[in-house]
């Protein structure tokens, strides 16, 4: 992370145009824009990828049982949640074995 500016600011001719370009580049175009600033257009494939990504994000929200999450949070806060470390270790080892068998094929 830079703490100080390592380049000197531009002055004179062209400095205002540079600032205008930097300002527009810092503001992202809305996702629904058909032709973003600069005359660029989105290909049909990239639009399809964007749509698929959006639908996957929406589907992931349905996979979470909010009531169960809240119940677990409450149990942790109250100290009622018991962890069986040997069961967790066994599960991790089983996963590692499965991954090792898949990699050796």
N, C-alpha and C positions, 0 to 999 in steps of 0.2 A: 504494500500500500504506500503510495506516494504521499508524503506530508507536505511537500512544497511543489510549486510549479516549476518544472525543469526547463520549460521553453518560455521564451519571451513573447508577450502578446504582439500581434501584428498591428502595425500602424500604417496609416497612409492609404494609398489606393488599393482596393481589393479587400481591406479589412472588414468593411461593412458587409460585403457579400459573403465572406467567410462566416461571419456571425449569423447571418440569415440561414445559411445552409446548416450550421450546427444546431440552431434552434429547431428547424423543421425536422432534422434527423432525430433529435431527442424526443420528439413527440410522436409516439407510434400511431400508425394509421389504424382505424377501426378494422376489426376482422371482417366486417361485412362489406368493406369498400371493394368495388369491382376493379378499379384502377388506382393503386396507391400513388402518392406523389412521386414524380420523377418519370411518369409514363410507363411504369412497369405493370404488367398484367399477370394474373395468377393462372397457371396452367390448369387444365381440367383435372389432372392427376393430383396436383397439390391441393386443389379445392376438395377433392374426394378424400384425401388423407386428413385434411382439417375436419371434415364432417364426421369421419370415422372416429377420430380422436375425441371429438365433442360427445359423440354418442357413448363411447366407452367411459368417459368421465361420469356421465349421467347414470350409467348402469352400475358403476362401482358404488355409488351412493346407496343403492338399493340392497347391497350385500351386507351392510352393517346394521346390526340389531342395536339401535340406540338404547333401548331399555336394558339390554344385557350389559352394554358398556357402562351405563350409569350404575347398575347393580355392582359391577366389579369395582368401579371407582369408590363406591360407598364402602364396600367390604375392605378395600385397601386402607381407606381413611380411618375406619373403625378398628383395624387390626384383626379382622375376622378371616382374612384370606390366608390359607395355609398353602405353602409351596412344598412339594415333594421333590427335593433336588435330585434324588436318584432316578425318579421317573423322567425328569427333564434331561438328565445326562443320557439315559437310555434312548430317549427320542432323538437326541442330537447324534449319538453314535449310529443309530439306525439310518438316519438321513445321510450321514457321511458314507456308510456302507453302500447305500443305494447310488449315491453320486459316484463313488469309486467304481462300481460295477458298470455304470452307464458310460464312464470315461474310458474304460478298458475295452469296450466293444468296438 
